[in-house]
Amino acid sequence: MTQKIIILDFGSQTTQLIARRVRELNTYCEIVPYNKFPEDDADVIGVILSGSPFSVYDQKAFKVDLRMLQGRFPLLGICYGAQFISFFNGGSVEPAGTREYGRALLSKVDSEDILLKNVEVGSQVWMSHGDSITSVPDGFKVIASTDKVPIAAYRINGQKTWGVQFHPEVHHSEIGGQLLKNFVVDICKSAQDWSASSFVDQTVEALRKQLGNDKVVLGLSGGVDSSVAAVLLNRAVGKNLTCIFVNHGLLRKNEYADVLRDYEGLGLNVIGVDASAKFFSELAGVSEPERKRKIIGKGFIDVFEEESRKLKDVKWLAQGTIYPDCIESLSITGMVIKSHHNVGGLPEKMNLKLCEPLRRLFKDEVRSVGRQLGMPEHLIKRHPFPGPGLAVRILGDITPEKVSILQEADDIFIRGLRDWRDENGVPLYDRVWQAGAVLLPVQSVGVMGDERTYERAVVLRAVTSVDAMTVDWAKLPYEFLSKVSNDIINKVKGVNRVVYDISSKPPATIEWE
């Protein structure tokens, strides 16, 4: 039985980040809504309470009966979680004079407390709260303070229960990793046996038991998640897995042939379907972004279903769904947002059971599993690519001519990122989370030779990120951008202007549509 930490989600924007930090300690953890603690808790070794957008005294605040947790499991409350533990036990939480947001330095530290082992006075932490714990109940001991927050951390005497007002999960809390390690390893006694290799072994064995001799169909996208899922399933069930790769005509230049070749090299049983004519026909004259997405989504389902029905005795539909797709996030109203499914209602429509072998993993863990499976680096490091493909990078209606122009410009940009090395010899491609070109529905005046031109504009977009929840624009070298711009304008007929997108998320998004 795998040890695990349970993270109770009270609606914080950084709940996933807590989970990532725990996983980095080779410890399995699960995020569950604040009011859905698992009934089967035999393998739970500790519980973390997340932050929240609410105040503990709000009528709509998310609350849980801590009597079922305190004394049974080691507890760590973070921000709202810390306030709630104190409040639940009779402490006082009041609005601060001003919201404290940003860096703070610990001015007092109880170095004898196990949670603060190797945490020193002057250590930087990250605050983000509008309320403060103004008094703690009897039996509580304050173990850390800052100049502005007297009760920055506490513990309950005689219990393995702690609370911290700051956010140890964020990068700016310099001692956050140490504090979480103290909790997970020293307090919860994690065996630290959660790893890519252990996941592969355990999952292959579990898949063989789950699937038996049943046949499985998987829709491949060419991306990291579905590719790793396919290789993992192939190791478990071999020839009983059939993969379908649909070309909607909106892939990158030569991608359909390149990806099929990669999959064949991995020993996968893949059916390639070129349905580009169908998609171009259905998209003709459509400019509204959401309509484009729905047409492509429905078209993919139609093609996938048609091909799947040609197979005999298929009982399972496999998907490359990963953990962020599955986590039930809590909105400000407390309503649960349903988890995402890659192909909507296909399992019910086709009377298939659903198999999602990666649903417990974050993106970086998926890549680690891919390496453990021996997959080539160019597949593992591949940037995310939107399901609708270039359709959401062509503003306005879709035509084969526009797709061809964008494919050429995008190819120059992506190949350039792969070829250009930084001062450490690392390809720019590996320093970027996601990159691509966008075709604008505008034309501008230019001059080529002695002739006046009136042609299209292309936007280059490259961003850095950890998980795509927030991103920053990539600071690519001017010399590189100059070369790529010149190459696109000189080599792609119909383009006379190239610009670079320097917007972050938020407020912008990665894609333009």
LINTA-V785593 format. One record per pair of residues at least 6 apart in sequence whose C-alpha atoms are under 8 Angstrom apart, sorted by the first residue. I is the first residue (numbers start at 1). J is the second residue. D is the distance in whole Angstrom. If there is no record, write none. Layout:
BEGIN
[[I/J/D] [I/J/D]]
END
This chain:
BEGIN
[[1/43/7] [2/28/7] [2/43/6] [3/27/7] [3/28/7] [3/43/5] [3/44/6] [3/45/6] [3/190/7] [3/191/8] [4/27/7] [4/28/5] [4/29/5] [4/30/7] [4/43/6] [4/44/5] [4/45/6] [4/46/7] [5/27/8] [5/28/6] [5/29/4] [5/30/6] [5/44/6] [5/45/6] [5/46/5] [5/47/6] [5/48/7] [5/184/8] [6/29/6] [6/30/5] [6/31/6] [6/32/7] [6/37/8] [6/44/7] [6/46/6] [6/47/5] [6/48/6] [7/15/8] [7/19/7] [7/29/7] [7/30/6] [7/31/5] [7/32/6] [7/47/6] [7/48/5] [7/49/6] [7/50/7] [8/31/6] [8/32/5] [8/33/6] [8/34/5] [8/35/8] [8/37/7] [8/47/7] [8/48/6] [8/49/5] [8/50/6] [9/15/6] [9/31/6] [9/32/6] [9/33/5] [9/34/5] [9/49/7] [9/50/5] [9/51/8] [9/52/8] [9/329/8] [9/330/8] [10/33/7] [10/34/5] [10/49/7] [10/50/6] [10/51/6] [10/52/5] [10/62/6] [10/81/8] [10/330/7] [11/50/8] [11/51/7] [11/52/5] [11/53/6] [11/329/7] [11/330/5] [11/331/7] [11/332/8] [12/50/6] [12/51/5] [12/52/5] [12/53/6] [13/52/8] [14/51/8] [14/169/8] [14/170/8] [15/31/8] [15/50/6] [15/51/7] [16/31/8] [16/324/8] [17/169/6] [17/170/7] [18/169/5] [19/29/6] [19/30/7] [19/31/7] [20/362/8] [21/169/6] [21/177/7] [21/180/8] [22/28/7] [22/29/7] [22/180/7] [22/181/8] [22/184/7] [23/29/7] [23/194/8] [25/181/7] [25/184/8] [25/192/6] [26/192/5] [26/193/6] [26/194/5] [26/195/6] [27/184/8] [27/190/7] [27/191/8] [27/192/5] [27/193/7] [27/194/5] [28/194/6] [31/327/7] [32/327/8] [32/328/7] [33/328/7] [33/329/8] [33/330/8] [34/49/8] [34/62/7] [34/63/7] [34/64/7] [35/63/8] [35/64/6] [44/73/8] [45/73/6] [45/74/7] [45/188/6] [45/189/7] [45/190/7] [46/73/5] [46/74/5] [46/75/6] [46/184/7] [46/188/6] [47/73/7] [47/74/6] [47/75/5] [47/76/6] [48/75/6] [48/76/5] [48/77/6] [48/78/7] [48/81/8] [49/75/8] [49/76/6] [49/77/5] [49/78/6] [49/80/8] [49/81/5] [49/82/8] [50/77/7] [50/78/5] [50/79/7] [50/80/7] [50/81/5] [51/78/6] [51/79/5] [51/80/4] [51/81/6] [52/79/8] [52/80/6] [52/81/8] [53/332/7] [54/60/8] [54/61/5] [54/62/8] [54/80/8] [55/61/6] [55/80/7] [55/131/7] [56/62/8] [56/63/8] [56/80/7] [56/83/7] [56/84/6] [56/87/7] [56/93/8] [57/93/8] [60/333/8] [60/334/8] [62/334/8] [63/84/8] [66/85/8] [66/88/8] [69/75/8] [70/159/8] [70/161/7] [71/159/6] [71/160/7] [71/161/8] [73/160/7] [74/159/8] [74/160/5] [74/161/6] [74/187/7] [74/188/6] [75/160/6] [75/161/5] [75/162/6] [76/82/7] [76/161/6] [76/162/5] [76/163/5] [76/164/8] [76/183/8] [77/83/8] [77/84/8] [77/85/7] [77/162/6] [77/163/4] [77/164/6] [78/163/6] [78/164/5] [78/165/6] [78/166/7] [78/167/6] [78/168/8] [79/128/8] [79/129/7] [79/163/8] [79/164/6] [79/165/4] [79/166/6] [79/167/7] [80/165/8] [81/163/7] [82/162/7] [82/163/4] [82/164/6] [82/165/6] [83/93/7] [83/132/8] [83/133/6] [83/163/8] [83/165/7] [85/163/7] [86/92/7] [86/133/8] [86/136/6] [86/137/7] [87/93/7] [89/137/6] [90/136/7] [90/137/6] [91/133/8] [91/134/8] [91/135/6] [91/136/4] [91/137/5] [92/133/6] [92/134/5] [92/135/5] [92/136/7] [93/131/7] [93/132/6] [93/133/4] [93/134/6] [93/135/7] [94/131/5] [94/132/6] [94/133/7] [94/134/7] [95/130/6] [95/131/4] [95/132/6] [96/130/6] [96/131/5] [96/132/6] [98/130/7] [99/128/7] [99/129/6] [99/130/4] [99/131/7] [100/127/6] [100/128/6] [100/129/6] [100/130/6] [101/126/7] [101/127/5] [101/128/4] [101/129/6] [102/126/5] [102/127/5] [102/128/6] [103/124/6] [103/125/6] [103/126/5] [103/127/6] [103/172/7] [103/173/8] [104/124/6] [104/125/5] [104/126/6] [104/127/7] [104/146/7] [105/121/8] [105/122/5] [105/123/5] [105/124/5] [105/125/6] [105/146/6] [105/147/8] [106/120/8] [106/121/5] [106/122/5] [106/123/5] [106/124/7] [106/125/7] [106/144/7] [106/145/6] [106/146/5] [106/147/7] [107/121/5] [107/122/6] [107/144/8] [107/145/6] [107/146/5] [107/147/6] [108/121/6] [108/143/8] [108/144/5] [108/145/5] [108/146/7] [109/116/7] [109/119/7] [109/120/7] [109/121/6] [109/143/6] [109/144/5] [109/145/7] [110/116/7] [110/143/5] [110/144/6] [111/117/6] [111/118/7] [111/119/7] [111/120/7] [113/143/7] [114/182/7] [114/186/8] [114/187/8] [115/162/8] [115/179/6] [115/182/5] [115/183/6] [115/187/8] [116/179/6] [116/182/7] [117/178/8] [117/179/7] [117/182/7] [118/178/7] [119/175/6] [119/178/7] [119/179/8] [123/174/7] [123/175/7] [124/172/7] [124/173/6] [124/174/6] [124/175/7] [125/166/6] [125/167/7] [125/168/7] [125/172/6] [125/173/4] [125/174/6] [125/175/7] [125/176/7] [126/166/6] [126/167/6] [126/168/7] [126/170/7] [126/172/6] [126/173/5] [127/165/7] [127/166/5] [127/167/6] [128/166/7] [128/167/8] [132/149/7] [132/151/8] [132/165/8] [133/151/6] [134/151/7] [135/151/8] [139/156/6] [139/157/6] [140/154/7] [140/155/6] [140/156/4] [140/157/6] [141/154/5] [141/155/5] [141/156/6] [141/157/7] [142/151/6] [142/152/8] [142/153/6] [142/154/4] [142/155/7] [143/151/8] [143/152/8] [143/153/5] [143/154/5] [143/155/7] [144/150/8] [144/151/6] [144/152/5] [144/153/5] [144/154/7] [145/151/5] [145/152/5] [145/153/7] [146/152/6] [151/165/7] [152/164/6] [152/165/5] [152/166/7] [153/162/7] [153/163/5] [153/164/4] [153/165/6] [154/162/6] [154/163/5] [154/164/7] [155/161/6] [155/162/4] [155/163/6] [156/162/6] [160/187/8] [167/173/7] [167/176/7] [168/174/8] [168/175/7] [168/176/4] [168/177/7] [168/179/7] [168/180/7] [169/176/6] [169/177/7] [169/180/8] [170/176/7] [184/190/6] [185/191/7] [185/192/8] [196/365/7] [196/368/6] [196/369/5] [196/372/7] [197/369/7] [197/372/6] [199/369/8] [200/232/7] [200/369/7] [200/372/8] [200/373/8] [203/357/7] [204/232/7] [204/233/7] [204/235/7] [204/236/5] [205/236/7] [207/233/7] [207/236/6] [207/237/8] [207/357/8] [208/236/6] [208/237/7] [211/237/8] [212/237/8] [213/237/8] [213/240/7] [214/240/7] [214/313/8] [214/314/7] [214/315/6] [214/316/7] [215/240/5] [215/241/6] [215/242/8] [215/313/7] [215/314/5] [215/315/6] [215/316/7] [216/240/6] [216/241/5] [216/242/6] [216/314/6] [216/315/6] [216/316/5] [216/317/6] [216/318/7] [217/241/6] [217/242/5] [217/243/6] [217/244/7] [217/308/7] [217/314/7] [217/316/6] [217/317/5] [217/318/6] [218/230/7] [218/241/7] [218/242/6] [218/243/5] [218/244/6] [218/317/6] [218/318/5] [218/319/6] [219/226/7] [219/243/6] [219/244/5] [219/245/6] [219/246/8] [219/304/7] [219/318/7] [219/319/7] [220/226/6] [220/227/7] [220/230/8] [220/243/6] [220/244/6] [220/245/5] [220/246/8] [221/227/8] [221/245/6] [221/246/7] [221/387/8] [222/245/8] [222/259/6] [223/379/8] [223/382/7] [223/383/8] [223/384/7] [223/385/7] [224/366/8] [224/367/7] [224/379/6] [224/380/6] [224/381/8] [224/382/7] [224/384/8] [225/320/5] [225/321/7] [225/322/7] [225/358/8] [225/363/8] [225/366/7] [226/319/7] [226/320/4] [226/321/8] [227/320/8] [227/379/8] [228/320/8] [228/366/7] [228/367/8] [228/369/7] [228/370/6] [229/319/7] [229/320/6] [229/356/8] [229/357/6] [229/358/7] [230/243/8] [230/268/8] [231/266/7] [231/268/7] [231/373/7] [232/357/8] [232/373/7] [233/241/7] [233/357/8] [234/241/6] [234/268/7] [239/269/7] [241/269/7] [242/268/8] [242/269/5] [242/270/6] [242/271/7] [243/268/7] [243/269/6] [243/270/5] [243/271/6] [244/270/6] [244/271/5] [244/272/6] [244/273/7] [244/304/7] [244/307/8] [245/260/8] [245/270/7] [245/271/6] [245/272/5] [245/273/6] [246/272/6] [246/273/5] [246/274/6] [246/275/7] [246/300/7] [246/303/8] [246/304/7] [247/256/6] [247/272/8] [247/273/6] [247/274/5] [247/275/6] [247/276/6] [248/274/7] [248/275/5] [248/276/4] [248/277/8] [248/278/8] [248/279/6] [248/296/8] [248/300/8] [249/274/8] [249/275/7] [249/276/4] [249/277/7] [249/279/7] [249/280/7] [250/276/8] [250/388/7] [250/389/5] [250/390/5] [250/391/6] [250/403/7] [251/389/6] [251/390/6] [252/389/8] [252/390/7] [252/407/6] [252/410/7] [252/411/7] [253/407/5] [253/408/7] [253/410/8] [253/411/6] [260/270/7] [260/272/7] [263/270/7] [264/270/7] [266/375/8] [275/303/8] [279/296/7] [279/299/7] [280/398/7] [280/399/7] [280/400/7] [282/295/7] [283/292/7] [283/295/7] [283/397/7] [283/398/6] [284/397/7] [284/398/6] [284/399/7] [285/397/5] [285/398/7] [286/292/7] [286/396/7] [286/397/5] [286/398/7] [287/395/7] [287/396/4] [287/397/4] [287/398/7] [288/396/7] [288/397/8] [289/392/7] [289/396/8] [289/513/6] [292/391/7] [292/392/8] [293/388/6] [293/391/8] [293/392/8] [296/388/6] [297/343/8] [297/388/7] [301/343/7] [301/346/7] [305/346/8] [305/350/7] [314/352/8] [315/351/8] [315/352/5] [315/353/6] [316/352/5] [316/353/5] [316/354/6] [316/355/7] [317/347/7] [317/352/6] [317/353/6] [317/354/5] [317/355/6] [318/354/6] [318/355/5] [318/356/6] [318/357/8] [319/342/7] [319/354/8] [319/355/6] [319/356/5] [319/357/8] [320/342/8] [320/356/6] [320/357/7] [320/358/6] [320/359/8] [321/341/7] [321/342/7] [321/356/6] [321/357/8] [321/358/6] [321/359/5] [322/356/8] [322/358/5] [322/359/4] [322/360/6] [322/361/6] [322/362/6] [322/363/7] [323/358/7] [323/359/5] [323/360/5] [323/361/5] [323/362/6] [324/362/7] [325/339/6] [325/340/5] [325/341/7] [325/359/8] [326/339/5] [326/340/6] [326/359/7] [327/339/6] [328/336/6] [328/337/6] [328/338/6] [328/339/6] [329/336/6] [329/337/6] [329/338/8] [330/336/5] [330/337/7] [331/337/7] [346/352/8] [347/353/6] [347/354/6] [358/366/7] [363/467/7] [367/380/6] [367/381/7] [370/380/6] [371/377/8] [371/380/7] [381/430/7] [383/433/6] [383/434/5] [383/435/7] [384/433/8] [384/434/6] [385/434/8] [386/392/8] [390/403/7] [390/406/8] [391/398/7] [392/511/7] [392/512/7] [392/513/5] [393/437/7] [393/438/5] [393/439/6] [393/511/7] [393/512/6] [393/513/7] [394/402/7] [394/403/8] [394/406/8] [394/438/6] [394/439/5] [394/440/6] [394/441/8] [395/438/8] [395/439/6] [395/440/6] [395/441/6] [395/512/8] [395/513/7] [396/440/8] [396/441/6] [402/439/8] [405/492/7] [405/493/7] [405/494/7] [405/495/8] [406/437/7] [406/438/7] [406/439/6] [406/458/8] [408/488/8] [408/492/6] [409/437/7] [409/458/8] [409/488/6] [409/492/6] [410/436/6] [410/437/5] [412/484/7] [412/487/7] [412/488/7] [413/436/7] [413/437/7] [413/460/8] [413/484/6] [414/429/7] [414/435/7] [414/436/7] [416/480/8] [416/484/7] [417/427/7] [417/428/5] [417/429/5] [418/427/5] [418/428/6] [418/429/5] [418/430/8] [419/427/6] [419/428/8] [420/427/6] [420/428/6] [420/480/8] [421/427/4] [421/428/6] [422/428/6] [428/476/8] [431/464/7] [432/462/7] [432/463/6] [432/464/5] [432/465/8] [432/474/7] [433/462/8] [433/463/6] [433/464/5] [433/465/6] [433/466/7] [434/462/6] [434/463/6] [434/464/7] [435/460/8] [435/461/5] [435/462/4] [435/463/6] [436/460/6] [436/461/5] [436/462/7] [437/458/7] [437/459/6] [437/460/5] [437/461/6] [438/458/6] [438/459/5] [438/460/6] [438/461/7] [438/512/8] [439/456/8] [439/457/6] [439/458/5] [439/459/6] [440/456/7] [440/457/6] [440/458/6] [440/459/7] [441/456/8] [441/457/8] [442/456/6] [442/457/7] [443/454/6] [443/455/5] [443/456/4] [443/457/6] [444/453/8] [444/454/5] [444/455/6] [444/456/6] [444/457/7] [444/496/8] [444/497/7] [445/452/7] [445/453/6] [445/454/5] [445/455/7] [445/496/8] [446/452/6] [446/453/5] [446/454/6] [446/455/8] [446/496/6] [446/497/8] [447/453/6] [453/496/8] [454/496/8] [455/494/5] [455/495/5] [455/496/6] [455/497/8] [456/494/6] [456/495/5] [456/496/6] [456/497/7] [457/495/6] [457/496/6] [457/497/5] [457/498/6] [457/499/8] [458/495/7] [458/497/6] [458/498/5] [458/499/6] [459/498/6] [459/499/5] [459/500/6] [459/501/7] [460/498/7] [460/499/6] [460/500/5] [460/501/6] [461/473/8] [461/500/6] [461/501/5] [461/502/8] [461/510/8] [462/473/6] [462/474/5] [462/501/8] [463/471/6] [463/472/5] [463/473/4] [463/474/5] [463/504/8] [463/510/7] [464/471/6] [464/472/5] [464/473/6] [464/474/6] [465/471/5] [465/472/7] [469/505/8] [470/504/8] [470/505/5] [470/506/6] [471/504/6] [471/505/5] [471/506/7] [471/510/8] [472/503/7] [472/504/5] [472/505/6] [473/501/7] [473/502/5] [473/503/6] [473/504/6] [474/502/8] [485/497/8] [485/498/6] [485/499/8] [488/495/7] [488/498/8] [489/495/6] [489/496/5] [489/497/7] [489/498/7]]
END
